[in-house]
Amino acid sequence: MPLVTYTVLRLALFAGALGLLYLAGLRSWLLVGIAAVAAPALSYVLLRGPRDAAATWLADRRARRGLTAGAAADADAAHEDAVVDRATE
């Protein structure tokens, strides 16, 4: 599953950033804060392939389930309309 792979790689980047910052001497609460900012930035640059694979996998899964963005929005709108109609009767 590409989504699991991407998630594990992002967690590994966070752990790596945390470890490098710790070894660099950062020992305060900023350690986690800076690692939390650095890891997504690094993942955006370094993990393009796994990110694209995960996005494609999610889109394919959604298409196999027969859901499109428009169909899901239409179903939500129809349900909301029905609830409002029942409430005003």
Jmol script that loads the backbone (N, CA, C; Angstrom):
load data "model"
ATOM      1  N   MET A   1       0.839  -1.183   0.000  1.00  0.00           N
ATOM      2  CA  MET A   1       0.000   0.000   0.000  1.00  0.00           C
ATOM      3  C   MET A   1       0.886   1.249   0.000  1.00  0.00           C
ATOM      4  N   PRO A   2       0.763   2.046  -1.019  1.00  0.00           N
ATOM      5  CA  PRO A   2       1.586   3.258  -1.105  1.00  0.00           C
ATOM      6  C   PRO A   2       1.321   4.251   0.025  1.00  0.00           C
ATOM      7  N   LEU A   3       0.099   4.260   0.535  1.00  0.00           N
ATOM      8  CA  LEU A   3      -0.228   5.199   1.603  1.00  0.00           C
ATOM      9  C   LEU A   3       0.541   4.864   2.883  1.00  0.00           C
ATOM     10  N   VAL A   4       0.655   3.589   3.189  1.00  0.00           N
ATOM     11  CA  VAL A   4       1.406   3.165   4.377  1.00  0.00           C
ATOM     12  C   VAL A   4       2.884   3.488   4.195  1.00  0.00           C
ATOM     13  N   THR A   5       3.403   3.220   2.999  1.00  0.00           N
ATOM     14  CA  THR A   5       4.805   3.516   2.714  1.00  0.00           C
ATOM     15  C   THR A   5       5.089   5.002   2.892  1.00  0.00           C
ATOM     16  N   TYR A   6       4.230   5.830   2.342  1.00  0.00           N
ATOM     17  CA  TYR A   6       4.418   7.278   2.456  1.00  0.00           C
ATOM     18  C   TYR A   6       4.351   7.729   3.914  1.00  0.00           C
ATOM     19  N   THR A   7       3.413   7.184   4.661  1.00  0.00           N
ATOM     20  CA  THR A   7       3.274   7.551   6.073  1.00  0.00           C
ATOM     21  C   THR A   7       4.510   7.147   6.872  1.00  0.00           C
ATOM     22  N   VAL A   8       5.002   5.947   6.626  1.00  0.00           N
ATOM     23  CA  VAL A   8       6.200   5.476   7.337  1.00  0.00           C
ATOM     24  C   VAL A   8       7.404   6.341   6.986  1.00  0.00           C
ATOM     25  N   LEU A   9       7.537   6.701   5.713  1.00  0.00           N
ATOM     26  CA  LEU A   9       8.649   7.558   5.310  1.00  0.00           C
ATOM     27  C   LEU A   9       8.553   8.943   5.954  1.00  0.00           C
ATOM     28  N   ARG A  10       7.345   9.472   6.068  1.00  0.00           N
ATOM     29  CA  ARG A  10       7.185  10.779   6.729  1.00  0.00           C
ATOM     30  C   ARG A  10       7.529  10.695   8.212  1.00  0.00           C
ATOM     31  N   LEU A  11       7.114   9.620   8.862  1.00  0.00           N
ATOM     32  CA  LEU A  11       7.467   9.440  10.271  1.00  0.00           C
ATOM     33  C   LEU A  11       8.976   9.273  10.438  1.00  0.00           C
ATOM     34  N   ALA A  12       9.600   8.572   9.495  1.00  0.00           N
ATOM     35  CA  ALA A  12      11.053   8.400   9.549  1.00  0.00           C
ATOM     36  C   ALA A  12      11.762   9.749   9.370  1.00  0.00           C
ATOM     37  N   LEU A  13      11.252  10.589   8.490  1.00  0.00           N
ATOM     38  CA  LEU A  13      11.840  11.917   8.339  1.00  0.00           C
ATOM     39  C   LEU A  13      11.705  12.736   9.614  1.00  0.00           C
ATOM     40  N   PHE A  14      10.547  12.634  10.262  1.00  0.00           N
ATOM     41  CA  PHE A  14      10.359  13.354  11.526  1.00  0.00           C
ATOM     42  C   PHE A  14      11.342  12.845  12.575  1.00  0.00           C
ATOM     43  N   ALA A  15      11.472  11.520  12.686  1.00  0.00           N
ATOM     44  CA  ALA A  15      12.397  10.947  13.660  1.00  0.00           C
ATOM     45  C   ALA A  15      13.832  11.331  13.327  1.00  0.00           C
ATOM     46  N   GLY A  16      14.165  11.334  12.043  1.00  0.00           N
ATOM     47  CA  GLY A  16      15.512  11.733  11.640  1.00  0.00           C
ATOM     48  C   GLY A  16      15.795  13.188  11.964  1.00  0.00           C
ATOM     49  N   ALA A  17      14.836  14.058  11.698  1.00  0.00           N
ATOM     50  CA  ALA A  17      15.004  15.477  12.024  1.00  0.00           C
ATOM     51  C   ALA A  17      15.126  15.665  13.528  1.00  0.00           C
ATOM     52  N   LEU A  18      14.322  14.923  14.259  1.00  0.00           N
ATOM     53  CA  LEU A  18      14.385  14.992  15.721  1.00  0.00           C
ATOM     54  C   LEU A  18      15.763  14.566  16.215  1.00  0.00           C
ATOM     55  N   GLY A  19      16.257  13.461  15.686  1.00  0.00           N
ATOM     56  CA  GLY A  19      17.572  12.962  16.089  1.00  0.00           C
ATOM     57  C   GLY A  19      18.702  13.909  15.719  1.00  0.00           C
ATOM     58  N   LEU A  20      18.670  14.443  14.515  1.00  0.00           N
ATOM     59  CA  LEU A  20      19.728  15.368  14.098  1.00  0.00           C
ATOM     60  C   LEU A  20      19.721  16.649  14.923  1.00  0.00           C
ATOM     61  N   LEU A  21      18.532  17.159  15.196  1.00  0.00           N
ATOM     62  CA  LEU A  21      18.456  18.365  16.017  1.00  0.00           C
ATOM     63  C   LEU A  21      18.908  18.094  17.450  1.00  0.00           C
ATOM     64  N   TYR A  22      18.618  16.912  17.955  1.00  0.00           N
ATOM     65  CA  TYR A  22      19.073  16.546  19.304  1.00  0.00           C
ATOM     66  C   TYR A  22      20.598  16.461  19.345  1.00  0.00           C
ATOM     67  N   LEU A  23      21.162  15.832  18.315  1.00  0.00           N
ATOM     68  CA  LEU A  23      22.622  15.716  18.248  1.00  0.00           C
ATOM     69  C   LEU A  23      23.283  17.073  18.037  1.00  0.00           C
ATOM     70  N   ALA A  24      22.556  18.001  17.418  1.00  0.00           N
ATOM     71  CA  ALA A  24      23.090  19.347  17.203  1.00  0.00           C
ATOM     72  C   ALA A  24      23.052  20.182  18.486  1.00  0.00           C
ATOM     73  N   GLY A  25      22.419  19.638  19.530  1.00  0.00           N
ATOM     74  CA  GLY A  25      22.439  20.334  20.814  1.00  0.00           C
ATOM     75  C   GLY A  25      21.132  20.984  21.217  1.00  0.00           C
ATOM     76  N   LEU A  26      20.111  20.818  20.433  1.00  0.00           N
ATOM     77  CA  LEU A  26      18.817  21.412  20.775  1.00  0.00           C
ATOM     78  C   LEU A  26      18.121  20.494  21.778  1.00  0.00           C
ATOM     79  N   ARG A  27      17.877  20.994  22.973  1.00  0.00           N
ATOM     80  CA  ARG A  27      17.321  20.137  24.022  1.00  0.00           C
ATOM     81  C   ARG A  27      16.029  20.698  24.633  1.00  0.00           C
ATOM     82  N   SER A  28      15.530  21.793  24.146  1.00  0.00           N
ATOM     83  CA  SER A  28      14.337  22.377  24.745  1.00  0.00           C
ATOM     84  C   SER A  28      13.093  21.941  23.990  1.00  0.00           C
ATOM     85  N   TRP A  29      11.961  22.558  24.314  1.00  0.00           N
ATOM     86  CA  TRP A  29      10.710  22.241  23.649  1.00  0.00           C
ATOM     87  C   TRP A  29      10.761  22.600  22.167  1.00  0.00           C
ATOM     88  N   LEU A  30      11.694  23.459  21.794  1.00  0.00           N
ATOM     89  CA  LEU A  30      11.844  23.813  20.387  1.00  0.00           C
ATOM     90  C   LEU A  30      12.286  22.633  19.532  1.00  0.00           C
ATOM     91  N   LEU A  31      12.889  21.640  20.154  1.00  0.00           N
ATOM     92  CA  LEU A  31      13.334  20.455  19.432  1.00  0.00           C
ATOM     93  C   LEU A  31      12.186  19.831  18.646  1.00  0.00           C
ATOM     94  N   VAL A  32      11.072  19.582  19.309  1.00  0.00           N
ATOM     95  CA  VAL A  32       9.919  18.969  18.657  1.00  0.00           C
ATOM     96  C   VAL A  32       9.270  19.948  17.677  1.00  0.00           C
ATOM     97  N   GLY A  33       9.201  21.213  18.047  1.00  0.00           N
ATOM     98  CA  GLY A  33       8.592  22.211  17.175  1.00  0.00           C
ATOM     99  C   GLY A  33       9.337  22.382  15.867  1.00  0.00           C
ATOM    100  N   ILE A  34      10.639  22.487  15.935  1.00  0.00           N
ATOM    101  CA  ILE A  34      11.432  22.659  14.720  1.00  0.00           C
ATOM    102  C   ILE A  34      11.394  21.386  13.880  1.00  0.00           C
ATOM    103  N   ALA A  35      11.449  20.229  14.527  1.00  0.00           N
ATOM    104  CA  ALA A  35      11.357  18.967  13.784  1.00  0.00           C
ATOM    105  C   ALA A  35       9.993  18.836  13.113  1.00  0.00           C
ATOM    106  N   ALA A  36       8.946  19.303  13.781  1.00  0.00           N
ATOM    107  CA  ALA A  36       7.594  19.232  13.213  1.00  0.00           C
ATOM    108  C   ALA A  36       7.440  20.163  12.012  1.00  0.00           C
ATOM    109  N   VAL A  37       8.209  21.221  11.946  1.00  0.00           N
ATOM    110  CA  VAL A  37       8.173  22.115  10.795  1.00  0.00           C
ATOM    111  C   VAL A  37       9.109  21.608   9.694  1.00  0.00           C
ATOM    112  N   ALA A  38      10.259  21.088  10.093  1.00  0.00           N
ATOM    113  CA  ALA A  38      11.257  20.640   9.118  1.00  0.00           C
ATOM    114  C   ALA A  38      10.819  19.366   8.393  1.00  0.00           C
ATOM    115  N   ALA A  39      10.197  18.438   9.091  1.00  0.00           N
ATOM    116  CA  ALA A  39       9.832  17.146   8.486  1.00  0.00           C
ATOM    117  C   ALA A  39       8.850  17.296   7.325  1.00  0.00           C
ATOM    118  N   PRO A  40       7.759  18.067   7.448  1.00  0.00           N
ATOM    119  CA  PRO A  40       6.880  18.234   6.282  1.00  0.00           C
ATOM    120  C   PRO A  40       7.568  18.940   5.115  1.00  0.00           C
ATOM    121  N   ALA A  41       8.425  19.912   5.427  1.00  0.00           N
ATOM    122  CA  ALA A  41       9.148  20.602   4.352  1.00  0.00           C
ATOM    123  C   ALA A  41      10.073  19.624   3.631  1.00  0.00           C
ATOM    124  N   LEU A  42      10.755  18.800   4.386  1.00  0.00           N
ATOM    125  CA  LEU A  42      11.630  17.796   3.778  1.00  0.00           C
ATOM    126  C   LEU A  42      10.827  16.759   3.002  1.00  0.00           C
ATOM    127  N   SER A  43       9.690  16.359   3.533  1.00  0.00           N
ATOM    128  CA  SER A  43       8.886  15.351   2.837  1.00  0.00           C
ATOM    129  C   SER A  43       8.335  15.907   1.532  1.00  0.00           C
ATOM    130  N   TYR A  44       8.030  17.197   1.496  1.00  0.00           N
ATOM    131  CA  TYR A  44       7.535  17.807   0.269  1.00  0.00           C
ATOM    132  C   TYR A  44       8.608  17.756  -0.820  1.00  0.00           C
ATOM    133  N   VAL A  45       9.844  17.967  -0.426  1.00  0.00           N
ATOM    134  CA  VAL A  45      10.947  17.983  -1.386  1.00  0.00           C
ATOM    135  C   VAL A  45      11.420  16.566  -1.716  1.00  0.00           C
ATOM    136  N   LEU A  46      11.568  15.733  -0.703  1.00  0.00           N
ATOM    137  CA  LEU A  46      12.219  14.429  -0.885  1.00  0.00           C
ATOM    138  C   LEU A  46      11.277  13.288  -1.249  1.00  0.00           C
ATOM    139  N   LEU A  47      10.014  13.395  -0.911  1.00  0.00           N
ATOM    140  CA  LEU A  47       9.111  12.251  -1.077  1.00  0.00           C
ATOM    141  C   LEU A  47       8.059  12.472  -2.166  1.00  0.00           C
ATOM    142  N   ARG A  48       8.451  13.097  -3.259  1.00  0.00           N
ATOM    143  CA  ARG A  48       7.479  13.366  -4.322  1.00  0.00           C
ATOM    144  C   ARG A  48       6.936  12.073  -4.922  1.00  0.00           C
ATOM    145  N   GLY A  49       7.809  11.114  -5.198  1.00  0.00           N
ATOM    146  CA  GLY A  49       7.373   9.854  -5.797  1.00  0.00           C
ATOM    147  C   GLY A  49       6.380   9.096  -4.922  1.00  0.00           C
ATOM    148  N   PRO A  50       6.731   8.840  -3.654  1.00  0.00           N
ATOM    149  CA  PRO A  50       5.776   8.153  -2.781  1.00  0.00           C
ATOM    150  C   PRO A  50       4.488   8.937  -2.558  1.00  0.00           C
ATOM    151  N   ARG A  51       4.577  10.263  -2.507  1.00  0.00           N
ATOM    152  CA  ARG A  51       3.377  11.087  -2.331  1.00  0.00           C
ATOM    153  C   ARG A  51       2.457  10.963  -3.542  1.00  0.00           C
ATOM    154  N   ASP A  52       3.032  11.014  -4.738  1.00  0.00           N
ATOM    155  CA  ASP A  52       2.233  10.864  -5.953  1.00  0.00           C
ATOM    156  C   ASP A  52       1.615   9.470  -6.043  1.00  0.00           C
ATOM    157  N   ALA A  53       2.391   8.448  -5.647  1.00  0.00           N
ATOM    158  CA  ALA A  53       1.861   7.083  -5.663  1.00  0.00           C
ATOM    159  C   ALA A  53       0.702   6.935  -4.684  1.00  0.00           C
ATOM    160  N   ALA A  54       0.822   7.545  -3.508  1.00  0.00           N
ATOM    161  CA  ALA A  54      -0.251   7.480  -2.518  1.00  0.00           C
ATOM    162  C   ALA A  54      -1.493   8.220  -3.015  1.00  0.00           C
ATOM    163  N   ALA A  55      -1.302   9.368  -3.642  1.00  0.00           N
ATOM    164  CA  ALA A  55      -2.444  10.128  -4.167  1.00  0.00           C
ATOM    165  C   ALA A  55      -3.138   9.364  -5.281  1.00  0.00           C
ATOM    166  N   THR A  56      -2.365   8.734  -6.148  1.00  0.00           N
ATOM    167  CA  THR A  56      -2.944   7.930  -7.228  1.00  0.00           C
ATOM    168  C   THR A  56      -3.704   6.743  -6.665  1.00  0.00           C
ATOM    169  N   TRP A  57      -3.133   6.097  -5.659  1.00  0.00           N
ATOM    170  CA  TRP A  57      -3.783   4.945  -5.037  1.00  0.00           C
ATOM    171  C   TRP A  57      -5.121   5.361  -4.420  1.00  0.00           C
ATOM    172  N   LEU A  58      -5.138   6.514  -3.735  1.00  0.00           N
ATOM    173  CA  LEU A  58      -6.383   6.993  -3.128  1.00  0.00           C
ATOM    174  C   LEU A  58      -7.423   7.336  -4.188  1.00  0.00           C
ATOM    175  N   ALA A  59      -6.988   7.969  -5.274  1.00  0.00           N
ATOM    176  CA  ALA A  59      -7.927   8.323  -6.344  1.00  0.00           C
ATOM    177  C   ALA A  59      -8.488   7.067  -7.008  1.00  0.00           C
ATOM    178  N   ASP A  60      -7.643   6.067  -7.243  1.00  0.00           N
ATOM    179  CA  ASP A  60      -8.111   4.809  -7.832  1.00  0.00           C
ATOM    180  C   ASP A  60      -9.097   4.103  -6.911  1.00  0.00           C
ATOM    181  N   ARG A  61      -8.801   4.122  -5.630  1.00  0.00           N
ATOM    182  CA  ARG A  61      -9.684   3.476  -4.653  1.00  0.00           C
ATOM    183  C   ARG A  61     -11.049   4.153  -4.627  1.00  0.00           C
ATOM    184  N   ARG A  62     -11.015   5.468  -4.681  1.00  0.00           N
ATOM    185  CA  ARG A  62     -12.277   6.218  -4.686  1.00  0.00           C
ATOM    186  C   ARG A  62     -13.068   5.928  -5.963  1.00  0.00           C
ATOM    187  N   ALA A  63     -12.368   5.841  -7.087  1.00  0.00           N
ATOM    188  CA  ALA A  63     -13.035   5.554  -8.363  1.00  0.00           C
ATOM    189  C   ALA A  63     -13.616   4.139  -8.364  1.00  0.00           C
ATOM    190  N   ARG A  64     -12.904   3.175  -7.792  1.00  0.00           N
ATOM    191  CA  ARG A  64     -13.414   1.800  -7.719  1.00  0.00           C
ATOM    192  C   ARG A  64     -14.665   1.715  -6.868  1.00  0.00           C
ATOM    193  N   ARG A  65     -14.756   2.553  -5.881  1.00  0.00           N
ATOM    194  CA  ARG A  65     -15.938   2.550  -5.010  1.00  0.00           C
ATOM    195  C   ARG A  65     -17.102   3.286  -5.656  1.00  0.00           C
ATOM    196  N   GLY A  66     -16.842   3.878  -6.815  1.00  0.00           N
ATOM    197  CA  GLY A  66     -17.912   4.557  -7.540  1.00  0.00           C
ATOM    198  C   GLY A  66     -18.208   5.950  -7.052  1.00  0.00           C
ATOM    199  N   LEU A  67     -17.297   6.503  -6.315  1.00  0.00           N
ATOM    200  CA  LEU A  67     -17.517   7.851  -5.791  1.00  0.00           C
ATOM    201  C   LEU A  67     -16.676   8.848  -6.574  1.00  0.00           C
ATOM    202  N   THR A  68     -17.305   9.877  -6.995  1.00  0.00           N
ATOM    203  CA  THR A  68     -16.583  11.005  -7.568  1.00  0.00           C
ATOM    204  C   THR A  68     -16.857  12.206  -6.682  1.00  0.00           C
ATOM    205  N   ALA A  69     -16.068  13.228  -6.843  1.00  0.00           N
ATOM    206  CA  ALA A  69     -16.248  14.405  -5.983  1.00  0.00           C
ATOM    207  C   ALA A  69     -17.635  14.999  -6.180  1.00  0.00           C
ATOM    208  N   GLY A  70     -18.098  15.060  -7.420  1.00  0.00           N
ATOM    209  CA  GLY A  70     -19.416  15.626  -7.692  1.00  0.00           C
ATOM    210  C   GLY A  70     -20.531  14.760  -7.151  1.00  0.00           C
ATOM    211  N   ALA A  71     -20.408  13.430  -7.306  1.00  0.00           N
ATOM    212  CA  ALA A  71     -21.445  12.516  -6.825  1.00  0.00           C
ATOM    213  C   ALA A  71     -21.542  12.557  -5.308  1.00  0.00           C
ATOM    214  N   ALA A  72     -20.399  12.618  -4.644  1.00  0.00           N
ATOM    215  CA  ALA A  72     -20.407  12.672  -3.178  1.00  0.00           C
ATOM    216  C   ALA A  72     -21.045  13.982  -2.702  1.00  0.00           C
ATOM    217  N   ALA A  73     -20.710  15.077  -3.355  1.00  0.00           N
ATOM    218  CA  ALA A  73     -21.293  16.369  -2.976  1.00  0.00           C
ATOM    219  C   ALA A  73     -22.791  16.378  -3.242  1.00  0.00           C
ATOM    220  N   ASP A  74     -23.222  15.781  -4.370  1.00  0.00           N
ATOM    221  CA  ASP A  74     -24.651  15.721  -4.681  1.00  0.00           C
ATOM    222  C   ASP A  74     -25.407  14.887  -3.650  1.00  0.00           C
ATOM    223  N   ALA A  75     -24.805  13.772  -3.238  1.00  0.00           N
ATOM    224  CA  ALA A  75     -25.451  12.924  -2.237  1.00  0.00           C
ATOM    225  C   ALA A  75     -25.569  13.659  -0.909  1.00  0.00           C
ATOM    226  N   ASP A  76     -24.521  14.377  -0.523  1.00  0.00           N
ATOM    227  CA  ASP A  76     -24.567  15.158   0.716  1.00  0.00           C
ATOM    228  C   ASP A  76     -25.632  16.247   0.642  1.00  0.00           C
ATOM    229  N   ALA A  77     -25.689  16.929  -0.479  1.00  0.00           N
ATOM    230  CA  ALA A  77     -26.675  18.005  -0.641  1.00  0.00           C
ATOM    231  C   ALA A  77     -28.096  17.452  -0.611  1.00  0.00           C
ATOM    232  N   ALA A  78     -28.310  16.302  -1.245  1.00  0.00           N
ATOM    233  CA  ALA A  78     -29.648  15.702  -1.244  1.00  0.00           C
ATOM    234  C   ALA A  78     -30.057  15.303   0.166  1.00  0.00           C
ATOM    235  N   HIS A  79     -29.120  14.750   0.940  1.00  0.00           N
ATOM    236  CA  HIS A  79     -29.420  14.366   2.318  1.00  0.00           C
ATOM    237  C   HIS A  79     -29.749  15.603   3.157  1.00  0.00           C
ATOM    238  N   GLU A  80     -28.959  16.648   3.014  1.00  0.00           N
ATOM    239  CA  GLU A  80     -29.225  17.882   3.760  1.00  0.00           C
ATOM    240  C   GLU A  80     -30.582  18.474   3.385  1.00  0.00           C
ATOM    241  N   ASP A  81     -30.904  18.458   2.094  1.00  0.00           N
ATOM    242  CA  ASP A  81     -32.205  18.966   1.662  1.00  0.00           C
ATOM    243  C   ASP A  81     -33.337  18.173   2.283  1.00  0.00           C
ATOM    244  N   ALA A  82     -33.175  16.847   2.333  1.00  0.00           N
ATOM    245  CA  ALA A  82     -34.227  15.995   2.907  1.00  0.00           C
ATOM    246  C   ALA A  82     -34.395  16.293   4.401  1.00  0.00           C
ATOM    247  N   VAL A  83     -33.300  16.490   5.100  1.00  0.00           N
ATOM    248  CA  VAL A  83     -33.366  16.781   6.535  1.00  0.00           C
ATOM    249  C   VAL A  83     -34.064  18.121   6.761  1.00  0.00           C
ATOM    250  N   VAL A  84     -33.731  19.116   5.969  1.00  0.00           N
ATOM    251  CA  VAL A  84     -34.347  20.442   6.114  1.00  0.00           C
ATOM    252  C   VAL A  84     -35.838  20.362   5.775  1.00  0.00           C
ATOM    253  N   ASP A  85     -36.176  19.630   4.715  1.00  0.00           N
ATOM    254  CA  ASP A  85     -37.589  19.490   4.338  1.00  0.00           C
ATOM    255  C   ASP A  85     -38.396  18.829   5.439  1.00  0.00           C
ATOM    256  N   ARG A  86     -37.828  17.789   6.077  1.00  0.00           N
ATOM    257  CA  ARG A  86     -38.530  17.114   7.176  1.00  0.00           C
ATOM    258  C   ARG A  86     -38.694  18.041   8.372  1.00  0.00           C
ATOM    259  N   ALA A  87     -37.700  18.878   8.620  1.00  0.00           N
ATOM    260  CA  ALA A  87     -37.738  19.768   9.777  1.00  0.00           C
ATOM    261  C   ALA A  87     -38.755  20.887   9.598  1.00  0.00           C
ATOM    262  N   THR A  88     -39.002  21.289   8.350  1.00  0.00           N
ATOM    263  CA  THR A  88     -39.930  22.393   8.114  1.00  0.00           C
ATOM    264  C   THR A  88     -41.355  21.941   7.890  1.00  0.00           C
ATOM    265  N   GLU A  89     -41.593  20.649   7.815  1.00  0.00           N
ATOM    266  CA  GLU A  89     -42.958  20.148   7.602  1.00  0.00           C
ATOM    267  C   GLU A  89     -43.759  20.148   8.866  1.00  0.00           C
TER     268      GLU A  89
END
end "model"
wireframe off; spacefill off
backbone 0.3
color backbone group
